Amino acid sequence: MSATLKSTQLSAERLRSFSGQTIAVVGMGKSGQAAAKLALRLGAVVHCFDGNTKATAPPKSRAHFGPQEGIPKLSNIRPDLLIVSPGIPSESSWLAPFKDARIQIASELGFAAFFMSIPIIAVTGTNGKSSCCWYLKDLLEQAEQKVFIGGNFGTALCEAVLNMLEGQTYDCIIAEVSSYQMELPYSFHPKISILLNLTPDHLKRHGTMDEYARCKRMVFAEQNEHDWVIVDSSYPTLFPKTDHKSQLCLFGTENIDSTYGALISQTKISLNTKNKTTDLCTEPIKLLGSHNKSNIAAALLAVQALGLPIQSEHVYNLKPLIHRLEQVSSPQNIRWINDSKATNIEATSAALKALKERPHQGDLWIILGGAGKEGAQYQNLSEDLKALQAKIICFGATRFEISQSLQVSHLTETLNDVFNFLQTELCPKDTVLFSPACASFDQYRNFEERGEHFKHLVSTHHFTLSP
């Protein structure tokens, strides 16, 4: 069934262009399922592929499915468009024949964005992407905007298109964008691009920092003079080239050499425009960690670029992202902080610095561990850990590796074991920070499941507190 559309949220011409086309979707995770559903909705002939024999095509679909093949072969299928899961490297050898045949290859993100006529705000960076997206969504909703948030944040962007085809309306789209998704951008063209930072990560996939940075910069490659790039002034490798047409906004703690920007100090965030400076956050914000000021500054600049009003109370009303320095309530006099989203060393370092800003009264316990990343330098946490006099507990696959780099108090295999150990170790007013500095895939499906397990253990354990 081909799609019809009355709304100006989507391009009717582009929607119609896929009717009768052949589309191959490789990878039947959340994004692949959503892309296949959308392609079918547009009247395309859809072929689904996945190496997992338990994978399935979208429920009740008319998609052709061949899990035994895993990947398509040009000798068997010549699609008009190939949509590839972000988990599959763009340099995979099986893709070469399709590139040689000049067949278009896209990510699910790029495929979905191709149809959208409303503003897209793309947020990328090594750390802080989800937090920035969360604050941006909160600020926009306080400004009475209808917002869809997705991409790497958790919901496939194709779901937004499907929703709009069913009559849902949005004022703008917030897309958290990973470097993997930008390997195959498919003319991805956001109205506003936010680049937060760049530190070593995913180098096993990208090979070098230069290639990693190049993928990040692809987020603004299709922008023009009507669009905006918002970049942390500390990362010049992320800046557009001087001949790039989009308007540049810088934010950071140093003097900002741009017409539009945000200067961050200990006492405020100053938003600059051509004609005036507006001071915000002149009182302490509720969120843990001064690093959140950078995420908030970037979000505020995006709101400003959309021409929407900004009010101080909107900033003070911001709530923390779940699993990111999330304070967990407990009936006992212990402070629990769920930072399961800290999947690398830089994120955990930010958490430790946040605790240094708001001193704890009792002992500080930190739980590290999980699935490590190649070349991870856990000793980089040593200075902050010593300054906080933290007691370290390690669990999971990397517990022995971390213990070689840091002075660890206790090693356990699982998070359950950690809580069993803490059963008689804690004292009133102690703080327990769960900031693993590792991915979750050794024992959990994702960091969300890991964080929910941590919160469940907090709520179900009764601790025998030492005097």
SEVOMI-846111 format. One record per residue (C-alpha): x, y, z. Coordinates in nm, 2 decimals, padded with zeros to 4 digits. Example, Ala and Ser with C-alpha at 12.3 -4.5 7.8 and 13.67 -1.06 7.14 Angstrom:
2
01.23; -00.45; 00.78
01.37; -00.11; 00.71
END
This chain:
467
00.00; 00.00; 00.00
00.15; 00.33; -00.10
00.15; 00.62; 00.14
-00.05; 00.93; 00.11
00.03; 01.25; 00.31
-00.14; 01.58; 00.36
00.10; 01.72; 00.62
00.40; 01.94; 00.53
00.60; 01.74; 00.79
00.71; 01.50; 00.53
00.80; 01.52; 00.16
00.51; 01.36; -00.04
00.73; 01.35; -00.35
01.00; 01.16; -00.17
00.75; 00.92; -00.01
00.60; 00.83; -00.35
00.94; 00.78; -00.50
00.99; 00.44; -00.33
00.66; 00.28; -00.44
00.76; -00.04; -00.64
01.13; 00.00; -00.56
01.33; -00.29; -00.42
01.49; -00.23; -00.08
01.72; -00.47; 00.10
01.75; -00.42; 00.48
02.05; -00.59; 00.65
02.02; -00.64; 01.03
01.69; -00.71; 01.20
01.75; -00.52; 01.52
01.53; -00.23; 01.62
01.65; 00.00; 01.35
01.63; -00.27; 01.08
01.28; -00.37; 01.18
01.16; 00.00; 01.17
01.33; 00.06; 00.83
01.16; -00.25; 00.68
00.82; -00.15; 00.82
00.85; 00.20; 00.67
00.97; 00.07; 00.33
00.67; -00.17; 00.32
00.44; 00.12; 00.42
00.58; 00.32; 00.12
00.49; 00.03; -00.12
00.85; -00.10; -00.17
00.94; -00.46; -00.23
01.15; -00.54; 00.08
01.41; -00.81; 00.14
01.53; -00.86; 00.50
01.87; -01.02; 00.59
02.02; -01.12; 00.93
02.29; -01.36; 01.02
02.10; -01.46; 01.34
01.89; -01.76; 01.25
01.64; -01.66; 01.53
01.58; -01.31; 01.37
01.25; -01.24; 01.21
01.11; -00.99; 00.97
00.86; -00.73; 01.10
00.55; -00.90; 01.23
00.26; -00.94; 00.98
00.48; -00.80; 00.70
00.50; -00.90; 00.34
00.88; -00.87; 00.35
01.09; -01.15; 00.20
01.32; -01.29; 00.46
01.63; -01.51; 00.44
01.82; -01.54; 00.77
02.02; -01.83; 00.64
02.20; -01.60; 00.40
02.29; -01.34; 00.66
02.39; -01.08; 00.39
02.27; -01.01; 00.04
02.47; -01.10; -00.27
02.46; -00.89; -00.58
02.43; -01.21; -00.78
02.10; -01.28; -00.61
01.95; -00.93; -00.56
02.00; -00.59; -00.71
01.82; -00.35; -00.48
01.75; 00.02; -00.56
01.85; 00.09; -00.20
02.05; -00.10; 00.06
01.98; -00.01; 00.43
02.26; -00.14; 00.66
02.25; -00.17; 01.04
02.50; 00.06; 01.22
02.65; -00.25; 01.37
02.79; -00.34; 01.03
03.11; -00.15; 00.93
03.08; 00.04; 00.61
03.41; -00.11; 00.49
03.28; -00.47; 00.51
03.40; -00.66; 00.21
03.06; -00.79; 00.11
02.95; -00.43; 00.05
03.21; -00.37; -00.22
03.02; -00.51; -00.51
02.71; -00.30; -00.43
02.94; 00.01; -00.41
03.10; -00.08; -00.74
02.75; -00.12; -00.89
02.66; 00.24; -00.77
02.37; 00.11; -00.56
02.27; 00.36; -00.29
02.36; 00.25; 00.06
02.20; 00.41; 00.37
02.18; 00.39; 00.74
01.83; 00.37; 00.89
01.88; 00.72; 01.03
01.96; 00.87; 00.69
01.67; 00.68; 00.53
01.42; 00.82; 00.78
01.56; 01.18; 00.77
01.53; 01.17; 00.39
01.16; 01.22; 00.41
01.14; 01.48; 00.68
01.06; 01.85; 00.62
01.06; 01.96; 00.99
01.38; 02.07; 01.16
01.61; 01.79; 01.27
01.86; 01.86; 01.56
02.14; 01.61; 01.54
02.36; 01.56; 01.86
02.69; 01.38; 01.84
03.01; 01.35; 02.04
03.20; 01.08; 02.24
03.03; 01.17; 02.57
02.72; 01.36; 02.68
02.50; 01.29; 02.37
02.21; 01.14; 02.55
02.22; 01.39; 02.83
02.22; 01.68; 02.58
01.93; 01.53; 02.39
01.74; 01.48; 02.71
01.79; 01.84; 02.83
01.71; 01.97; 02.48
01.38; 01.77; 02.47
01.30; 01.91; 02.82
01.37; 02.27; 02.72
01.17; 02.24; 02.40
00.87; 02.08; 02.57
00.88; 02.36; 02.83
00.86; 02.59; 02.53
00.54; 02.40; 02.42
00.70; 02.22; 02.13
00.60; 01.87; 02.02
00.92; 01.67; 02.00
01.03; 01.32; 01.88
01.36; 01.20; 02.03
01.53; 00.90; 01.88
01.82; 00.77; 01.67
02.09; 00.63; 01.89
01.89; 00.74; 02.19
01.68; 00.43; 02.17
01.39; 00.47; 01.92
01.46; 00.43; 01.55
01.40; 00.75; 01.35
01.18; 00.55; 01.10
00.93; 00.52; 01.39
00.88; 00.90; 01.37
00.80; 00.88; 01.00
00.56; 00.60; 01.06
00.39; 00.80; 01.34
00.36; 01.11; 01.11
00.21; 00.89; 00.84
-00.06; 00.80; 01.09
-00.14; 01.16; 01.17
00.10; 01.24; 01.46
00.25; 01.59; 01.44
00.59; 01.71; 01.56
00.75; 02.05; 01.57
01.10; 01.91; 01.55
01.31; 01.59; 01.57
01.60; 01.53; 01.81
01.84; 01.26; 01.68
02.13; 01.13; 01.89
02.38; 01.03; 01.63
02.67; 00.78; 01.66
02.98; 00.77; 01.44
02.86; 00.43; 01.31
02.54; 00.59; 01.17
02.75; 00.86; 01.00
02.95; 00.60; 00.80
02.65; 00.58; 00.56
02.48; 00.92; 00.61
02.26; 00.90; 00.29
02.25; 01.28; 00.25
02.16; 01.33; 00.62
02.07; 01.70; 00.65
01.99; 01.83; 01.00
01.89; 02.19; 01.06
02.11; 02.21; 01.36
02.42; 01.99; 01.43
02.57; 01.97; 01.78
02.92; 01.83; 01.83
02.99; 01.80; 02.20
03.35; 01.65; 02.23
03.59; 01.40; 02.09
03.80; 01.15; 02.29
03.94; 00.81; 02.20
03.66; 00.56; 02.15
03.54; 00.31; 01.89
03.90; 00.30; 01.75
03.87; -00.08; 01.69
03.60; 00.01; 01.44
03.74; 00.34; 01.30
04.11; 00.26; 01.32
04.24; 00.62; 01.39
04.12; 00.93; 01.57
04.13; 01.12; 01.23
03.88; 00.87; 01.08
03.66; 00.88; 01.40
03.66; 01.27; 01.38
03.57; 01.25; 01.01
03.27; 01.04; 01.08
03.16; 01.28; 01.35
03.20; 01.58; 01.11
02.97; 01.41; 00.86
02.68; 01.52; 01.07
02.70; 01.87; 00.91
02.84; 01.77; 00.57
02.51; 01.85; 00.39
02.43; 02.17; 00.57
02.39; 02.51; 00.41
02.39; 02.88; 00.50
02.05; 02.84; 00.66
02.17; 02.58; 00.91
02.37; 02.58; 01.23
02.67; 02.39; 01.37
02.72; 02.41; 01.74
03.06; 02.30; 01.86
03.26; 02.29; 02.18
03.55; 02.54; 02.13
03.79; 02.30; 02.30
03.78; 02.06; 02.00
03.89; 02.24; 01.68
03.92; 01.90; 01.50
03.54; 01.91; 01.50
03.51; 02.26; 01.34
03.37; 02.29; 00.99
03.63; 02.40; 00.73
03.64; 02.77; 00.66
03.46; 02.73; 00.33
03.16; 02.55; 00.50
02.84; 02.75; 00.46
02.65; 02.67; 00.78
02.65; 02.92; 01.07
02.89; 02.84; 01.35
02.81; 02.86; 01.72
03.08; 02.79; 01.98
03.04; 02.71; 02.34
03.30; 02.66; 02.61
03.49; 02.81; 02.91
03.73; 03.02; 02.70
03.65; 03.35; 02.52
03.42; 03.26; 02.23
03.53; 03.40; 01.90
03.20; 03.38; 01.72
02.90; 03.60; 01.67
02.67; 03.35; 01.83
02.79; 03.13; 02.12
02.78; 03.05; 02.49
03.05; 03.13; 02.75
03.05; 02.89; 03.05
03.18; 03.01; 03.39
03.15; 02.87; 03.74
02.86; 03.11; 03.81
02.66; 03.13; 03.49
02.61; 03.06; 03.12
02.62; 03.37; 02.90
02.44; 03.33; 02.56
02.57; 03.58; 02.30
02.39; 03.70; 01.99
02.47; 03.99; 01.76
02.29; 04.24; 01.98
02.29; 04.12; 02.34
02.42; 03.88; 02.61
02.18; 03.68; 02.82
02.31; 03.54; 03.15
02.15; 03.21; 03.26
02.23; 02.95; 03.54
02.33; 03.23; 03.78
02.21; 03.01; 04.06
02.33; 02.65; 04.12
02.15; 02.39; 03.90
02.00; 02.08; 04.05
02.20; 01.85; 03.82
02.52; 01.68; 03.95
02.84; 01.78; 03.77
02.97; 02.10; 03.61
03.01; 01.90; 03.28
02.63; 01.93; 03.25
02.67; 02.30; 03.19
02.84; 02.22; 02.86
02.55; 01.99; 02.76
02.30; 02.26; 02.87
02.48; 02.54; 02.69
02.47; 02.34; 02.36
02.10; 02.27; 02.41
02.03; 02.63; 02.48
02.21; 02.74; 02.17
01.99; 02.50; 01.97
01.67; 02.64; 02.12
01.80; 02.99; 02.04
01.88; 02.89; 01.68
01.52; 02.77; 01.64
01.41; 03.12; 01.74
01.23; 03.01; 02.06
01.23; 03.20; 02.39
01.46; 03.09; 02.67
01.37; 03.14; 03.03
01.58; 03.08; 03.34
01.32; 02.87; 03.51
01.33; 02.62; 03.22
01.69; 02.55; 03.30
01.63; 02.51; 03.68
01.35; 02.27; 03.60
01.57; 02.03; 03.41
01.58; 01.67; 03.54
01.87; 01.42; 03.51
01.88; 01.16; 03.24
01.80; 00.81; 03.37
02.11; 00.60; 03.43
02.33; 00.92; 03.42
02.43; 01.04; 03.77
02.08; 00.94; 03.87
02.02; 00.95; 04.25
01.84; 00.64; 04.37
01.61; 00.67; 04.67
01.67; 00.43; 04.96
01.50; 00.41; 05.30
01.84; 00.37; 05.47
02.08; 00.66; 05.52
02.30; 00.58; 05.21
02.34; 00.79; 04.90
02.31; 00.57; 04.59
02.40; 00.71; 04.24
02.32; 00.51; 03.93
02.56; 00.61; 03.65
02.53; 00.29; 03.44
02.55; 00.50; 03.12
02.92; 00.56; 03.20
03.05; 00.30; 02.95
03.39; 00.46; 02.91
03.66; 00.61; 03.12
03.59; 00.97; 03.03
03.22; 00.94; 03.14
03.33; 00.79; 03.48
03.59; 01.07; 03.52
03.31; 01.33; 03.47
03.11; 01.15; 03.75
03.41; 01.16; 03.99
03.46; 01.53; 03.92
03.09; 01.59; 03.99
03.13; 01.43; 04.33
03.43; 01.64; 04.41
03.22; 01.95; 04.35
02.96; 01.83; 04.61
03.16; 01.66; 04.89
03.02; 01.35; 05.05
03.00; 01.30; 05.43
03.08; 00.93; 05.48
03.29; 00.70; 05.27
03.27; 00.69; 04.89
03.24; 00.35; 04.73
03.27; 00.32; 04.35
03.17; 00.02; 04.15
03.37; -00.03; 03.83
03.37; -00.31; 03.57
03.19; -00.48; 03.28
03.31; -00.54; 02.92
03.63; -00.34; 02.87
03.74; -00.17; 02.55
04.07; -00.24; 02.39
04.35; -00.01; 02.51
04.14; 00.14; 02.80
04.36; 00.34; 03.04
04.19; 00.28; 03.37
04.49; 00.44; 03.55
04.36; 00.78; 03.42
04.10; 00.76; 03.70
04.36; 00.72; 03.97
04.41; 01.09; 04.05
04.04; 01.16; 04.10
03.99; 00.84; 04.30
04.27; 00.92; 04.53
04.15; 01.28; 04.58
03.81; 01.14; 04.68
03.96; 00.86; 04.89
03.73; 00.62; 04.71
03.70; 00.25; 04.80
03.69; 00.06; 04.47
03.49; -00.26; 04.40
03.54; -00.43; 04.06
03.31; -00.68; 03.90
03.26; -00.84; 03.56
03.49; -00.94; 03.28
03.74; -00.65; 03.33
03.78; -00.68; 03.71
04.13; -00.83; 03.70
04.24; -00.58; 03.43
04.12; -00.28; 03.63
04.28; -00.42; 03.95
04.62; -00.41; 03.78
04.58; -00.04; 03.72
04.41; 00.08; 04.04
04.42; 00.00; 04.41
04.10; -00.21; 04.44
03.94; -00.30; 04.77
03.74; -00.60; 04.65
03.68; -00.81; 04.33
03.36; -00.99; 04.25
03.21; -01.16; 03.95
02.86; -01.01; 03.94
02.67; -00.71; 04.07
02.48; -00.93; 04.30
02.81; -01.03; 04.46
02.89; -00.66; 04.50
02.58; -00.60; 04.70
02.64; -00.91; 04.91
02.98; -00.77; 04.99
02.84; -00.43; 05.08
02.58; -00.59; 05.31
02.79; -00.54; 05.62
03.05; -00.29; 05.49
02.84; 00.03; 05.47
02.81; 00.30; 05.73
02.54; 00.58; 05.76
02.60; 00.87; 05.51
02.82; 00.66; 05.28
02.79; 00.72; 04.91
02.79; 00.44; 04.65
02.86; 00.54; 04.29
02.79; 00.29; 04.02
02.99; 00.42; 03.73
03.14; 00.12; 03.55
03.37; 00.29; 03.30
03.29; -00.02; 03.08
03.03; -00.14; 02.84
02.77; -00.38; 02.97
02.77; -00.66; 02.72
02.96; -00.92; 02.94
02.65; -00.97; 03.15
02.37; -00.74; 03.02
02.20; -00.66; 02.70
02.27; -00.29; 02.74
02.35; -00.02; 03.00
01.98; 00.04; 03.06
01.93; -00.32; 03.18
02.24; -00.30; 03.39
02.12; 00.03; 03.55
01.78; -00.11; 03.62
01.94; -00.42; 03.79
02.14; -00.18; 04.01
01.83; 00.01; 04.12
01.65; -00.32; 04.19
01.93; -00.43; 04.41
01.92; -00.10; 04.60
01.55; -00.12; 04.66
01.55; -00.49; 04.77
01.85; -00.50; 04.99
01.85; -00.41; 05.36
02.20; -00.33; 05.48
02.34; -00.39; 05.83
02.50; -00.05; 05.87
02.81; -00.02; 06.08
02.82; 00.26; 06.35
END
